[in-house]
């Protein structure tokens, strides 16, 4: 046990000793670390999907159209049809053994492994848990549980390497909304984007190298696919596009690949307005038609494999490439709960804990 941990435990014991006899019981003072991801439906049935999509698509950070125009369209048209198609996509990847989505399985594993590393350093003074912006476990329920366990300080860690309003910002918004309801607010630190963090770049590069080492032939191109967003968000000042481009440049440099061998593209377009280009599903077809018969696709903006990677990339995007004449399509899995990914999380969390432990 470190000197800092011993001092922290002594402080907690001192608080308990000097509390008056009629004082409400108080747990020892702790620090909480919450890793936060987008979320997942509780099931693949119509009503589970509808609840999840309603919460997601009603978020003004995600869809910023006027509610007077958007909500009738959402409630009367989109949510009567989309839960069926989304449910089919989730059923293709559903973790049947646990009866949950892969995102929940993986995020839980990430929290458990990070928690074990924190426990090895700080004992039970630093607790780790996970939450989702949409679905369960909710941000509010996890913050309340951690406060009940004595967490007077929180490190809130949105697992989005590249910052954007519809991801990082809305995750932080939800944490702040939860704090607004509490009589005694924990102090909070939010983890910034880590798109250029050396440990992140190294972890993604190693995952690419490992996936390509298993292939008989090197790919003709590496497609780095990020989640899309409306182009006007970029024009309004959102840094997401720029941070994606920087991640690509750093990965290309680390891998030692020529500029023409690495393509940045954007997937998961929704609606009719123009989004960031090129669109991955169209770009892989173009590559096949222009003679790139072997490609690899990696999605470093996703910290965990999910419906956008396991179903969209390995399904729709792979089909687009093969139907256009491509021959070999290699998908590089997300970092998930790989050891170097958890080590990266630990490094970032330790930096945020400075002055607290």
Backbone torsions as a table, in degrees:
resi	resn	phi	psi	omega
1	UNK	NA	134.4	-177.9
2	UNK	-76.8	161.7	176.9
3	UNK	-59.7	-39.3	-179.1
4	UNK	-63.0	-41.2	179.1
5	UNK	-65.2	-41.8	179.0
6	UNK	-62.4	-40.0	178.4
7	UNK	-65.4	-39.6	179.3
8	UNK	-63.4	-43.3	179.0
9	UNK	-66.3	-38.0	178.5
10	UNK	-64.0	-40.7	178.3
11	UNK	-62.4	-42.8	179.8
12	UNK	-63.8	-43.0	178.6
13	UNK	-62.6	-39.5	-179.3
14	UNK	-61.6	-40.8	179.4
15	UNK	-61.3	-41.2	-177.9
16	UNK	-70.1	-38.3	-177.3
17	UNK	-64.1	-41.0	-172.8
18	UNK	-92.8	3.5	176.5
19	UNK	-72.2	139.1	178.3
20	UNK	-64.1	159.5	-173.4
21	UNK	-62.1	-32.7	-176.7
22	UNK	-93.2	9.4	-178.9
23	UNK	-73.2	139.7	176.4
24	UNK	-56.3	142.8	-178.8
25	UNK	-59.3	139.7	-179.2
26	UNK	-127.2	131.8	175.7
27	UNK	-74.0	162.5	176.2
28	UNK	-59.6	146.3	179.5
29	UNK	-65.7	130.0	-179.9
30	UNK	-133.8	173.9	174.1
31	UNK	-119.7	135.7	178.4
32	UNK	-107.9	141.9	172.8
33	UNK	-118.5	122.5	-179.8
34	UNK	-117.1	119.2	171.8
35	UNK	-92.9	133.2	-172.0
36	UNK	-122.2	134.2	176.2
37	UNK	-128.5	178.8	-172.4
38	UNK	-60.3	-57.8	-179.7
39	UNK	136.8	-179.5	-172.3
40	UNK	-159.6	147.2	172.4
41	UNK	-68.3	157.9	178.2
42	UNK	-78.4	-19.7	179.5
43	UNK	-158.4	177.8	-178.7
44	UNK	-101.9	2.8	179.2
45	UNK	-73.2	167.7	-174.3
46	UNK	-57.1	-49.5	-173.2
47	UNK	-71.8	-35.0	175.1
48	UNK	-63.5	-44.3	179.0
49	UNK	-65.3	-40.1	-178.6
50	UNK	-64.6	-43.6	178.6
51	UNK	-59.6	-45.0	-178.3
52	UNK	-65.0	-48.6	-178.1
53	UNK	-66.3	-34.4	178.0
54	UNK	-62.6	-46.5	179.3
55	UNK	-63.9	-44.2	-177.8
56	UNK	-65.4	-51.7	-173.5
57	UNK	-80.7	-6.5	173.9
58	UNK	-91.6	-5.5	179.5
59	UNK	-72.0	121.3	-178.0
60	UNK	-68.5	-18.6	173.7
61	UNK	-71.3	-29.8	-177.9
62	UNK	-86.8	-51.7	178.2
63	UNK	-120.0	108.8	-172.5
64	UNK	-100.0	16.4	175.2
65	UNK	-67.2	159.4	177.2
66	UNK	-57.8	129.9	178.1
67	UNK	-57.1	-29.6	179.4
68	UNK	-63.5	-30.0	177.7
69	UNK	-93.3	-40.0	-171.7
70	UNK	-77.2	-44.4	-172.5
71	UNK	-63.1	-42.7	175.2
72	UNK	-59.8	-40.8	177.8
73	UNK	-64.2	-42.6	-179.2
74	UNK	-65.7	-51.3	-173.0
75	UNK	-73.1	-36.5	-172.8
76	UNK	-93.3	-22.6	-176.6
77	UNK	-121.2	-60.5	-172.5
78	UNK	-62.8	-46.3	-175.7
79	UNK	-79.8	-1.9	171.6
80	UNK	-88.9	-20.0	-176.4
81	UNK	-114.8	-45.4	-170.9
82	UNK	-61.3	-34.6	178.6
83	UNK	-56.9	-30.4	179.4
84	UNK	-69.4	-49.7	-178.8
85	UNK	-68.7	-39.9	177.9
86	UNK	-65.8	-38.4	177.4
87	UNK	-61.6	-39.9	177.4
88	UNK	-62.6	-41.5	179.7
89	UNK	-65.1	-41.6	179.2
90	UNK	-66.9	-36.3	-179.8
91	UNK	-62.7	-27.3	179.5
92	UNK	-67.3	-25.9	-174.2
93	UNK	-118.7	-0.2	-171.4
94	UNK	-59.0	138.0	174.0
95	UNK	-78.8	95.9	-174.7
96	UNK	-67.4	-33.2	-177.9
97	UNK	-63.5	-42.4	-179.9
98	UNK	-97.0	-8.0	-175.4
99	UNK	54.1	57.3	178.7
100	UNK	-158.4	167.5	179.5
101	UNK	-76.1	155.1	176.1
102	UNK	-57.2	-32.6	-179.5
103	UNK	-60.8	-42.4	178.6
104	UNK	-68.1	-41.7	178.9
105	UNK	-59.4	-46.8	-175.9
106	UNK	-71.4	-43.0	-178.6
107	UNK	-64.3	-38.2	175.2
108	UNK	-60.4	-44.7	179.7
109	UNK	-62.8	-39.2	177.1
110	UNK	-60.9	-45.4	-179.4
111	UNK	-64.5	-40.8	179.9
112	UNK	-64.7	-43.0	-179.2
113	UNK	-70.2	-39.9	176.1
114	UNK	-65.9	-38.9	177.8
115	UNK	-61.1	-38.3	178.3
116	UNK	-64.5	-38.4	178.6
117	UNK	-68.1	-39.7	178.1
118	UNK	-66.5	-39.3	179.6
119	UNK	-64.2	-36.8	178.6
120	UNK	-64.0	-29.7	-179.3
121	UNK	-89.2	-42.1	-166.9
122	UNK	-123.8	7.8	-177.4
123	UNK	65.0	-138.9	-178.3
124	UNK	-94.6	14.9	-179.6
125	UNK	-78.8	-23.9	177.8
126	UNK	-117.6	118.3	179.7
127	UNK	-104.0	146.6	179.0
128	UNK	-124.3	135.9	176.3
129	UNK	-146.4	177.6	179.5
130	UNK	-133.0	156.6	177.1
131	UNK	-147.2	168.7	177.2
132	UNK	-123.7	148.7	175.2
133	UNK	-68.8	-38.1	179.6
134	UNK	-124.9	135.7	-179.9
135	UNK	88.5	-160.7	-172.6
136	UNK	-120.8	144.6	-0.8
137	UNK	-73.3	134.2	-176.6
138	UNK	-74.2	157.8	177.5
139	UNK	-58.2	-44.4	-177.1
140	UNK	-62.8	-43.0	-177.2
141	UNK	-66.6	-36.5	-178.4
142	UNK	-73.2	-42.0	177.7
143	UNK	-62.1	-42.1	179.2
144	UNK	-65.2	-40.1	179.0
145	UNK	-64.9	-42.2	-179.8
146	UNK	-66.9	-37.2	177.0
147	UNK	-63.9	-40.6	178.9
148	UNK	-63.3	-25.7	178.9
149	UNK	-89.8	8.7	174.1
150	UNK	98.2	8.9	-178.1
151	UNK	-77.5	105.9	179.4
152	UNK	-93.5	-8.7	176.6
153	UNK	-137.5	142.1	-177.7
154	UNK	-129.8	138.0	166.0
155	UNK	-106.3	115.2	-178.0
156	UNK	-102.5	120.2	-166.8
157	UNK	-121.3	90.1	174.0
158	UNK	-68.8	125.8	-174.5
159	UNK	-85.2	55.9	177.0
160	UNK	-122.9	106.3	-177.8
161	UNK	-58.8	-39.8	-179.6
162	UNK	-102.2	127.2	-178.6
163	UNK	-70.7	139.5	165.3
164	UNK	-152.5	158.3	178.5
165	UNK	-60.3	-44.5	-177.9
166	UNK	-74.4	-1.9	179.1
167	UNK	-123.0	-78.7	-177.6
168	UNK	-59.3	-48.5	-174.0
169	UNK	-64.7	-43.1	-178.2
170	UNK	-70.4	-30.1	174.4
171	UNK	-63.6	-45.2	178.1
172	UNK	-65.4	-41.4	177.4
173	UNK	-51.9	-46.0	-175.6
174	UNK	-66.7	-37.2	176.3
175	UNK	-63.8	-42.2	179.9
176	UNK	-66.7	-36.7	176.6
177	UNK	-60.6	-39.6	178.9
178	UNK	-64.4	-43.3	179.8
179	UNK	-62.0	-32.5	-179.7
180	UNK	-61.9	-21.9	-177.0
181	UNK	-90.7	-8.9	-171.6
182	UNK	-93.3	139.4	174.6
183	UNK	-66.3	-41.4	-180.0
184	UNK	-119.9	104.2	-177.7
185	UNK	-81.8	130.9	168.6
186	UNK	-66.6	148.3	167.8
187	UNK	-65.7	147.4	-174.2
188	UNK	-138.0	141.4	170.9
189	UNK	-123.4	132.2	176.6
190	UNK	-103.8	136.5	-177.3
191	UNK	-80.0	127.6	179.9
192	UNK	-76.1	174.9	177.6
193	UNK	-57.9	147.5	-178.4
194	UNK	-128.2	35.3	-175.7
195	UNK	-61.4	-24.2	-178.9
196	UNK	-118.5	14.8	179.9
197	UNK	-66.0	130.0	-176.5
198	UNK	-55.3	-38.7	-178.9
199	UNK	-68.9	-34.1	176.7
200	UNK	-67.4	-49.2	179.3
201	UNK	-59.6	-42.0	-179.3
202	UNK	-66.0	-41.5	-179.7
203	UNK	-64.2	-44.6	179.1
204	UNK	-65.5	-43.0	-179.9
205	UNK	-60.5	-42.2	178.9
206	UNK	-65.4	-36.8	178.9
207	UNK	-66.2	-36.7	176.6
208	UNK	-66.2	-45.9	-179.9
209	UNK	-61.0	-40.6	-179.9
210	UNK	-65.3	-41.6	-179.3
211	UNK	-67.5	-40.4	-177.9
212	UNK	-74.7	-27.3	178.7
213	UNK	-65.4	-23.7	-179.6
214	UNK	-83.8	-6.8	-178.5
215	UNK	-90.8	146.6	179.6
216	UNK	-66.9	-34.4	-179.7
217	UNK	-131.6	147.3	177.0
218	UNK	-67.9	146.6	178.4
219	UNK	-71.5	156.2	175.5
220	UNK	-76.7	-22.2	-179.4
221	UNK	-154.4	149.5	173.2
222	UNK	-111.3	117.8	178.4
223	UNK	-98.6	121.8	177.6
224	UNK	-102.5	106.6	-171.8
225	UNK	-103.1	123.1	177.1
226	UNK	-110.5	157.3	174.8
227	UNK	-64.3	140.3	-178.4
228	UNK	-80.3	169.8	172.6
229	UNK	-156.9	155.3	179.4
230	UNK	-56.4	139.0	-178.1
231	UNK	-60.1	-33.1	-177.0
232	UNK	-64.9	-23.9	176.3
233	UNK	-61.7	-41.1	176.5
234	UNK	-60.4	-45.6	-178.1
235	UNK	-66.2	-22.1	179.0
236	UNK	-89.8	1.0	173.4
237	UNK	110.7	2.3	178.3
238	UNK	-69.3	129.4	-174.8
239	UNK	-83.3	3.4	-171.4
240	UNK	-55.4	-50.3	-177.1
241	UNK	-58.8	-43.8	-179.2
242	UNK	-64.9	-40.1	-179.7
243	UNK	-69.8	-34.4	174.5
244	UNK	-62.2	-44.4	-179.5
245	UNK	-63.3	-36.8	178.9
246	UNK	-68.6	-41.4	176.5
247	UNK	-57.6	-45.7	179.0
248	UNK	-59.3	-46.1	-178.4
249	UNK	-61.8	-42.5	-179.9
250	UNK	-67.2	-38.5	177.3
251	UNK	-65.9	-42.9	179.6
252	UNK	-60.9	-42.7	178.6
253	UNK	-64.6	-45.9	-179.5
254	UNK	-62.2	-37.7	-178.7
255	UNK	-82.6	-11.7	179.7
256	UNK	69.7	35.6	-177.5
257	UNK	-101.3	147.0	176.1
258	UNK	-69.2	155.7	-174.8
259	UNK	-58.2	-38.7	-176.6
260	UNK	-72.0	-11.8	-178.2
261	UNK	-91.4	-5.3	-177.0
262	UNK	-124.6	124.5	-176.4
263	UNK	-120.1	130.9	172.9
264	UNK	-93.9	131.5	179.8
265	UNK	-145.0	169.7	-173.7
266	UNK	-133.0	136.1	-174.0
267	UNK	-117.8	-179.7	171.7
268	UNK	63.0	44.0	178.5
269	UNK	-70.1	144.2	-178.7
270	UNK	-136.8	133.6	178.3
271	UNK	88.4	-168.1	-171.6
272	UNK	-108.2	-14.8	-177.8
273	UNK	-76.4	166.5	-178.1
274	UNK	-73.4	134.6	176.6
275	UNK	-110.7	176.7	177.5
276	UNK	-57.8	137.0	-178.9
277	UNK	-116.3	161.2	-0.3
278	UNK	-77.6	155.2	176.7
279	UNK	-79.8	130.3	-174.2
280	UNK	-55.8	-45.2	-175.9
281	UNK	-61.7	-33.0	177.8
282	UNK	-82.8	-35.9	-176.1
283	UNK	-67.3	-39.0	-180.0
284	UNK	-67.3	-33.7	176.2
285	UNK	-66.9	-40.5	177.9
286	UNK	-62.1	-41.3	178.6
287	UNK	-60.6	-43.3	179.8
288	UNK	-63.4	-42.7	-178.3
289	UNK	-68.0	-23.5	-179.4
290	UNK	-99.8	16.9	171.2
291	UNK	99.4	2.3	176.9
292	UNK	-86.6	94.1	-172.4
293	UNK	-84.3	-19.4	-178.7
294	UNK	-127.3	121.5	177.2
295	UNK	-133.3	157.8	171.1
296	UNK	-120.5	143.6	179.5
297	UNK	-124.1	130.2	176.6
298	UNK	-128.4	146.9	-177.7
299	UNK	-123.9	77.6	-172.7
300	UNK	-72.8	-7.6	176.8
301	UNK	-79.3	-12.5	178.3
302	UNK	-100.7	124.7	179.6
303	UNK	-81.6	-16.0	-179.7
304	UNK	-141.4	145.5	173.4
305	UNK	-64.9	141.7	-173.1
306	UNK	-154.9	-168.7	-175.7
307	UNK	-63.2	-32.1	180.0
308	UNK	-70.1	-25.5	179.2
309	UNK	-99.3	-49.1	-174.7
310	UNK	-72.1	-32.5	-179.5
311	UNK	-103.1	-47.9	-175.3
312	UNK	-71.6	-52.1	-178.0
313	UNK	-69.4	-49.4	-177.4
314	UNK	-75.3	-12.1	179.1
315	UNK	-107.3	-86.0	-174.1
316	UNK	-59.1	-46.4	-175.9
317	UNK	-70.9	-41.1	176.2
318	UNK	-62.0	-41.9	179.2
319	UNK	-62.8	-39.6	178.9
320	UNK	-60.3	-41.5	179.9
321	UNK	-67.8	-47.4	-176.2
322	UNK	-68.9	-38.4	179.4
323	UNK	-67.9	-24.0	178.7
324	UNK	-86.8	2.6	177.5
325	UNK	112.1	1.1	177.1
326	UNK	-68.6	157.8	-175.7
327	UNK	-115.6	-43.7	-176.5
328	UNK	-127.6	120.1	179.9
329	UNK	-116.5	119.0	-179.4
330	UNK	-113.7	123.6	175.5
331	UNK	-100.0	127.9	177.0
332	UNK	-93.6	115.9	-176.8
333	UNK	-60.5	157.4	173.6
334	UNK	-64.5	169.8	-178.4
335	UNK	-68.0	-29.9	174.5
336	UNK	50.4	-129.1	-179.2
337	UNK	-106.7	28.8	176.4
338	UNK	-60.2	149.6	-174.2
339	UNK	-58.6	-40.9	-178.2
340	UNK	-71.6	-24.6	174.3
341	UNK	-70.7	-43.3	178.3
342	UNK	-66.2	-37.3	176.7
343	UNK	-63.0	-37.8	176.4
344	UNK	-63.1	-46.3	177.9
345	UNK	-58.1	-44.4	-179.9
346	UNK	-59.9	-43.6	-179.4
347	UNK	-61.5	-42.5	179.8
348	UNK	-68.0	-43.1	-179.9
349	UNK	-64.3	-42.2	179.6
350	UNK	-60.6	-37.0	177.5
351	UNK	-63.9	-38.8	-179.6
352	UNK	-74.3	-22.1	-178.9
353	UNK	-83.9	-5.9	-178.1
354	UNK	-57.9	132.4	-177.4
355	UNK	89.5	-15.1	177.7
356	UNK	-102.3	-31.2	176.9
357	UNK	-131.7	NA	NA
